[in-house]
């Protein structure tokens, strides 16, 4: 792949030229270089990865075109968004889906995350043709890797991690869920300037809420912990709900999920390499979150234990709402319980040994976290 060829293809297909600020360029160049040198793509990956990158470039061109034609979009305010954090596989996805059942909350939906333009409108937000296309793409992916059905809830109109908005600036950890890019990740996690990516994140949220309220955002991506300082600078009024679970339960499940996504496009998804990498990367993420929390104080952080949430999610959500100063209506609570009944916990099982993990190593790596949050684990 060549960066300029991807850019030229995006411009040619869209008929647009302006990518806005050039903050995206370094991330794109480093990502493409890392893919070319380090990823062994399978036959599908050789076709799909360039198309994925061209699609992201087209989305960025379209975002900028909407702002050019409607500069009033920039007047939109993203006020005190709620971000779901914590290790993956800690109940954060279920929590995000249940919060999305409240009509007063605005989430990033799967269908609009993959193609945010044209920005949604209230009148057609449940009939937009992108919903059917997203559903078809989702089903095709589940046909290739059917075990994923047991790992996560899948709903084209349901919430998705807001990491996909970050992709438009080509800076985010989750690229490694599809391709093998260790040098790109080393740059991203040590020296990349993440503030422009979060500014673009806000830019897209403004566009999405412009014609389609509500404006009370409930967002989620565990990966934000790696870049929490940049997020905090761009969203200084953000509040955070953190879900907690013992890392020895999290990491095998995470490794299994990422094996299923990486094998889509890679000739060798390197499951044991990735499991060991994830163990250390997520420890770094937790340390960064805890450092920010210690520095700014606890007032913007709310904790939920996985066991408590699984036992009585409405009780935990009521506590969260009280802390936020939100009102949980009877109707919203009923919709949350209905979603829970329709989406029971999956039965997919995995062991540490499958991925070369052991409890002693995990507990040594996460000792700082286990001691601090023992009451929630």
C-alpha positions as CSV (number, residue, x, y, z in Angstrom):
1,X,0.0,0.0,0.0
2,X,1.1,3.6,-0.7
3,X,-0.3,6.5,1.3
4,X,-0.7,8.8,-1.6
5,X,-2.6,6.2,-3.6
6,X,-5.1,5.8,-0.7
7,X,-5.5,9.5,-0.5
8,X,-6.0,9.9,-4.3
9,X,-8.5,7.0,-4.3
10,X,-10.5,8.7,-1.5
11,X,-10.6,12.0,-3.4
12,X,-11.5,10.4,-6.7
13,X,-14.4,8.3,-5.3
14,X,-15.8,11.1,-3.2
15,X,-15.2,14.0,-5.5
16,X,-13.9,16.0,-2.5
17,X,-10.4,17.3,-1.7
18,X,-10.3,18.9,1.7
19,X,-9.2,16.7,4.7
20,X,-9.2,19.6,7.1
21,X,-6.2,19.9,9.5
22,X,-3.4,17.6,8.5
23,X,-3.2,15.9,11.9
24,X,-4.3,12.7,10.3
25,X,-1.3,12.4,8.0
26,X,1.4,11.2,10.4
27,X,-0.9,8.5,11.9
28,X,-1.9,7.3,8.4
29,X,1.7,7.2,7.2
30,X,2.9,5.3,10.3
31,X,0.0,2.9,10.2
32,X,0.5,2.0,6.5
33,X,4.2,1.6,7.0
34,X,3.6,-0.7,9.9
35,X,1.0,-2.8,8.0
36,X,3.3,-3.1,5.0
37,X,6.3,-4.2,7.1
38,X,4.7,-6.2,10.0
39,X,1.3,-7.5,9.0
40,X,1.0,-10.8,7.1
41,X,-2.4,-10.1,5.5
42,X,-4.5,-13.0,4.3
43,X,-6.3,-12.9,0.9
44,X,-9.3,-11.1,2.4
45,X,-7.0,-8.7,4.3
46,X,-5.1,-7.7,1.2
47,X,-8.4,-6.5,-0.3
48,X,-10.2,-5.3,2.9
49,X,-7.5,-3.3,4.6
50,X,-6.8,-0.8,1.8
51,X,-10.6,-0.4,1.4
52,X,-11.0,0.2,5.1
53,X,-8.4,3.0,5.0
54,X,-9.9,4.5,1.9
55,X,-13.3,4.4,3.5
56,X,-12.0,6.3,6.6
57,X,-10.4,8.9,4.4
58,X,-13.7,9.4,2.5
59,X,-15.5,9.8,5.8
60,X,-13.1,12.5,6.9
61,X,-13.5,14.3,3.5
62,X,-17.3,14.1,4.0
63,X,-17.1,15.4,7.6
64,X,-15.1,18.4,6.4
65,X,-17.5,19.0,3.5
66,X,-20.5,19.2,5.8
67,X,-18.6,21.7,8.0
68,X,-17.7,23.8,5.0
69,X,-21.3,24.0,3.9
70,X,-22.7,24.3,7.4
71,X,-20.2,26.2,9.6
72,X,-22.9,26.5,12.3
73,X,-22.3,22.9,13.2
74,X,-19.2,24.1,15.1
75,X,-21.5,26.0,17.5
76,X,-22.8,22.8,18.9
77,X,-21.7,22.0,22.4
78,X,-20.7,18.7,23.8
79,X,-21.4,19.1,27.5
80,X,-20.2,16.9,30.3
81,X,-20.1,13.6,28.3
82,X,-20.0,10.3,30.2
83,X,-17.2,8.0,29.2
84,X,-17.3,4.3,30.1
85,X,-13.8,3.1,31.1
86,X,-12.2,0.1,32.7
87,X,-10.6,-3.1,31.4
88,X,-12.4,-4.7,28.4
89,X,-14.7,-7.7,29.2
90,X,-15.9,-6.1,32.5
91,X,-19.6,-5.6,31.7
92,X,-19.0,-2.2,30.1
93,X,-20.7,-3.2,26.8
94,X,-23.8,-4.4,28.6
95,X,-23.8,-1.2,30.6
96,X,-23.5,0.9,27.5
97,X,-26.4,-0.9,25.9
98,X,-28.6,-0.5,28.9
99,X,-27.8,3.2,29.2
100,X,-28.7,3.5,25.5
101,X,-32.3,2.3,26.3
102,X,-32.9,5.7,28.0
103,X,-34.3,8.1,25.4
104,X,-32.6,11.0,27.2
105,X,-29.2,9.5,26.4
106,X,-27.3,9.8,23.1
107,X,-24.9,7.1,22.2
108,X,-22.7,6.5,19.1
109,X,-24.6,3.9,17.2
110,X,-22.9,1.2,15.1
111,X,-24.5,2.3,11.8
112,X,-23.5,6.0,12.2
113,X,-20.0,5.3,13.4
114,X,-19.0,3.5,10.2
115,X,-20.4,6.2,8.0
116,X,-21.3,9.4,9.8
117,X,-22.2,11.4,6.7
118,X,-24.8,12.5,5.9
119,X,-25.3,13.4,9.6
120,X,-28.4,11.6,10.9
121,X,-31.8,13.3,11.3
122,X,-34.4,12.6,13.9
123,X,-37.1,11.9,11.3
124,X,-35.1,9.1,9.7
125,X,-32.8,7.9,12.4
126,X,-34.5,4.5,12.5
127,X,-35.1,4.1,8.8
128,X,-31.8,5.3,7.4
129,X,-30.6,2.9,4.6
130,X,-27.2,2.8,6.3
131,X,-28.8,0.7,9.1
132,X,-29.6,-2.2,6.7
133,X,-26.1,-2.0,5.1
134,X,-24.5,-2.0,8.5
135,X,-26.6,-5.0,9.5
136,X,-25.6,-6.9,6.4
137,X,-21.9,-6.2,7.0
138,X,-22.2,-7.3,10.6
139,X,-23.9,-10.5,9.6
140,X,-21.2,-11.3,7.0
141,X,-18.5,-10.8,9.8
142,X,-20.4,-13.1,12.1
143,X,-20.8,-15.8,9.4
144,X,-17.0,-15.8,9.1
145,X,-16.5,-15.9,12.9
146,X,-19.7,-17.3,14.4
147,X,-18.2,-17.6,17.9
148,X,-18.4,-13.8,18.2
149,X,-22.2,-14.1,18.6
150,X,-21.5,-15.4,22.1
151,X,-19.0,-12.7,23.0
152,X,-20.8,-9.5,22.4
153,X,-24.3,-8.1,21.7
154,X,-24.7,-7.2,18.1
155,X,-27.1,-4.5,17.0
156,X,-26.7,-2.2,14.0
157,X,-28.8,0.4,16.0
158,X,-27.1,-0.3,19.3
159,X,-24.1,1.6,20.8
160,X,-20.6,1.0,19.6
161,X,-17.3,2.1,21.1
162,X,-16.5,5.7,20.2
163,X,-13.0,4.6,19.1
164,X,-14.4,4.4,15.6
165,X,-14.6,8.2,15.6
166,X,-10.9,8.3,16.5
167,X,-10.1,6.3,13.4
168,X,-10.7,9.4,11.3
169,X,-7.5,10.9,12.6
170,X,-5.7,7.6,12.2
171,X,-4.7,7.5,15.9
172,X,-6.1,4.8,18.1
173,X,-5.1,1.5,19.7
174,X,-7.9,-0.5,18.2
175,X,-6.3,-0.8,14.8
176,X,-4.4,-3.7,16.3
177,X,-7.6,-5.6,16.8
178,X,-7.6,-6.1,13.0
179,X,-3.9,-5.9,11.9
180,X,-0.5,-6.6,13.4
181,X,1.2,-3.2,13.8
182,X,3.6,-3.2,16.8
183,X,5.8,-0.3,15.6
184,X,2.7,1.8,15.0
185,X,1.5,0.9,18.5
186,X,4.9,1.8,20.1
187,X,4.7,5.3,18.6
188,X,1.0,5.7,19.5
189,X,1.5,4.7,23.1
190,X,4.7,6.5,23.8
191,X,5.1,9.7,21.7
192,X,2.0,10.4,19.5
193,X,0.2,13.7,20.2
194,X,-3.4,12.5,20.9
195,X,-5.0,15.8,21.4
196,X,-5.8,16.4,17.7
197,X,-7.5,13.0,17.6
198,X,-9.7,13.9,20.5
199,X,-10.5,17.3,19.0
200,X,-11.6,15.4,15.9
201,X,-13.6,13.1,18.1
202,X,-15.5,16.1,19.4
203,X,-15.8,17.5,15.9
204,X,-17.7,14.3,14.7
205,X,-19.9,14.3,17.8
206,X,-21.0,17.8,17.1
207,X,-21.9,16.8,13.6
208,X,-23.9,13.7,14.8
209,X,-26.0,15.6,17.3
210,X,-26.6,18.7,15.1
211,X,-29.8,17.3,13.6
212,X,-30.4,14.4,15.9
213,X,-30.6,14.9,19.6
214,X,-30.6,14.2,22.5
215,X,-27.3,15.9,23.5
216,X,-26.5,14.0,26.7
217,X,-23.7,11.7,25.5
218,X,-23.0,8.3,27.0
219,X,-19.9,7.0,25.3
220,X,-17.6,4.1,25.9
221,X,-14.2,2.7,25.0
222,X,-11.8,1.1,27.4
223,X,-8.9,2.2,25.2
224,X,-9.4,5.8,26.2
225,X,-7.5,4.9,29.4
226,X,-4.2,4.8,27.3
227,X,-4.8,8.4,26.2
228,X,-6.7,9.7,29.2
229,X,-4.6,12.9,29.6
230,X,-5.4,14.0,26.1
231,X,-9.1,13.2,26.5
232,X,-9.2,15.2,29.7
233,X,-7.7,18.2,28.0
234,X,-10.3,18.2,25.2
235,X,-13.2,17.2,27.5
236,X,-12.3,18.9,30.9
237,X,-15.9,18.4,32.1
238,X,-16.1,14.7,31.2
239,X,-17.2,12.2,33.8
240,X,-16.1,8.6,33.9
241,X,-17.8,5.4,34.9
242,X,-15.3,2.6,35.5
243,X,-16.2,-1.1,35.5
244,X,-14.0,-3.5,37.4
245,X,-13.3,-7.2,37.1
246,X,-10.3,-9.4,38.1
247,X,-7.7,-9.3,35.2
248,X,-7.4,-13.1,35.4
249,X,-11.0,-13.3,34.1
250,X,-10.6,-10.4,31.7
251,X,-7.5,-11.3,29.8
252,X,-8.4,-14.8,28.5
253,X,-11.7,-13.5,27.3
254,X,-10.1,-10.5,25.7
255,X,-7.5,-12.6,24.0
256,X,-10.2,-14.9,22.6
257,X,-12.2,-12.0,21.3
258,X,-9.2,-10.4,19.6
259,X,-8.1,-13.7,18.1
260,X,-11.5,-13.8,16.4
261,X,-11.2,-10.3,15.0
262,X,-7.5,-10.6,14.0
263,X,-7.9,-13.9,12.1
264,X,-10.4,-12.2,9.8
265,X,-7.6,-10.3,8.0
266,X,-4.3,-11.8,9.1
267,X,-2.6,-15.0,7.9
268,X,-1.3,-15.4,11.4
269,X,-3.3,-13.7,14.2
270,X,-0.5,-14.6,16.7
271,X,-2.9,-15.4,19.5
272,X,-0.3,-16.0,22.2
273,X,1.8,-13.1,21.3
274,X,-1.2,-10.8,21.4
275,X,-2.4,-12.2,24.8
276,X,1.0,-11.4,26.4
277,X,1.1,-8.0,24.7
278,X,-2.4,-7.2,25.9
279,X,-1.6,-8.2,29.5
280,X,1.1,-5.4,29.6
281,X,-0.7,-2.9,27.5
282,X,-3.8,-2.9,29.6
283,X,-1.8,-2.6,32.8
284,X,-0.2,0.6,31.3
285,X,-3.7,1.8,30.5
286,X,-4.9,1.3,34.1
287,X,-1.8,3.0,35.5
288,X,-2.5,6.1,33.3
289,X,-6.1,6.2,34.4
290,X,-5.2,5.9,38.1
291,X,-2.5,8.6,37.7
292,X,-5.0,11.1,36.3
293,X,-7.5,10.2,39.0
294,X,-4.9,10.8,41.7
295,X,-3.9,14.1,40.1
296,X,-7.3,15.6,39.6
297,X,-9.2,13.9,42.5
298,X,-12.0,11.3,42.6
299,X,-15.0,13.6,42.0
300,X,-15.3,12.8,38.3
301,X,-15.0,9.0,38.7
302,X,-17.7,6.4,39.5
303,X,-16.9,2.7,40.1
304,X,-19.0,-0.4,39.4
305,X,-17.9,-3.9,40.1
306,X,-18.6,-6.6,37.6
307,X,-20.2,-9.0,40.1
308,X,-22.4,-6.3,41.5
309,X,-23.5,-5.2,38.0
310,X,-24.3,-8.8,37.0
311,X,-26.3,-9.4,40.2
312,X,-28.4,-6.3,40.0
313,X,-27.7,-3.9,37.0
314,X,-30.6,-1.6,37.7
315,X,-29.4,-1.0,41.3
316,X,-26.0,-0.1,40.0
317,X,-27.4,2.1,37.2
318,X,-29.6,3.9,39.8
319,X,-26.5,4.6,41.8
320,X,-24.7,6.0,38.7
321,X,-27.7,8.2,37.8
322,X,-27.8,9.6,41.3
323,X,-24.1,10.4,41.1
324,X,-24.6,12.1,37.7
325,X,-27.7,14.0,38.8
326,X,-29.8,12.3,36.2
327,X,-33.3,11.0,36.7
328,X,-34.0,7.4,35.8
329,X,-37.6,7.2,34.7
330,X,-39.7,4.1,35.2
331,X,-40.0,3.7,31.4
332,X,-36.2,3.8,30.9
333,X,-35.6,1.3,33.7
334,X,-38.2,-1.0,32.2
335,X,-36.5,-0.8,28.8
336,X,-33.2,-1.6,30.4
337,X,-34.6,-4.7,32.1
338,X,-36.2,-5.8,28.8
339,X,-32.9,-5.4,27.0
340,X,-31.2,-7.5,29.7
341,X,-33.8,-10.3,29.4
342,X,-33.3,-10.4,25.6
343,X,-29.6,-10.5,25.9
344,X,-28.5,-13.1,28.5
345,X,-24.8,-13.5,29.2
346,X,-23.1,-15.7,26.6
347,X,-21.9,-19.2,27.3
348,X,-18.6,-19.0,25.5
349,X,-15.8,-20.3,27.7
350,X,-12.1,-19.9,27.4
351,X,-9.1,-20.7,29.7
352,X,-5.9,-18.9,30.4
353,X,-3.8,-21.9,29.2
354,X,-5.2,-21.5,25.7
355,X,-3.3,-18.3,25.3
356,X,-0.2,-19.0,27.4
357,X,-1.4,-16.9,30.3
358,X,-1.1,-17.8,34.0
359,X,-2.7,-16.4,37.1
360,X,0.6,-15.7,38.9
361,X,2.0,-13.6,36.1
362,X,-1.3,-11.7,35.8
363,X,-1.4,-10.9,39.5
364,X,2.2,-9.7,39.5
365,X,1.5,-7.4,36.6
366,X,-1.7,-6.0,38.1
367,X,-0.7,-6.0,41.8
368,X,-1.1,-2.2,41.9
369,X,-4.6,-2.5,40.6
370,X,-5.7,-5.5,42.7
371,X,-4.6,-3.9,45.9
372,X,-6.4,-0.6,45.2
373,X,-9.7,-2.0,44.1
374,X,-9.9,-5.3,46.0
375,X,-13.4,-4.5,47.2
376,X,-14.7,-4.4,43.7
377,X,-13.0,-7.5,42.4
